[in-house]
Amino acid sequence: MSKFVLQKGSSLIEIIVAVGVMALVLTAIVASLTLSLKTNAESEYRSQAVKRAQIAMEAFRRERTLLGWEGFSDSLRDNTTYCFQTIPAPKEAFVAGACEATDTIVISSQEFFREAEVVVDETVPSEPQIRVKITVSWSTNDSVKDVELVQTFRKWD
């Protein structure tokens, strides 16, 4: 008569293998969640930067419309940087100068810098142009990111 031993429960080796497999799966899930959160935050910052760049560019468009070409071109200095911590009121002069460390816009606990670079091109007197480049930048743990928005204004009647 042969004796059959019924095995009840799991052996120690099976338990160790199961725990190892679960640890690998959980590590992969945590890593993908961390990457997803980082990507989501980066996307939010980029979206906010684009929005702030568009607001600053709209201020230049507004001034072009309100002041006309002559008033608009006379109010801007060639090769000048303007800091746009806040947007000036209509027909109020833009303040020249690069942004200082305290000239930040804080959104969702992230600090942004918004600057406009203006280049006046009057090489062809009958077709003057003003090139405006808005740059919104912010720092992450490992680098400085930025968004640029460029528009060329031309004289039209």
HELIX and SHEET records of a PDB file:
HELIX    1   1 LEU A   12  SER A   75  1                                  64    
SHEET    1   A 3 THR A  80  CYS A  83  0                                        
SHEET    2   A 3 GLN A 110  ASP A 121 -1                                        
SHEET    3   A 3 ILE A 105  ILE A 107 -1                                        
SHEET    1   B 4 THR A  80  CYS A  83  0                                        
SHEET    2   B 4 GLN A 110  ASP A 121 -1                                        
SHEET    3   B 4 GLN A 129  SER A 139 -1                                        
SHEET    4   B 4 VAL A 144  ARG A 154 -1                                        
END                                                                             
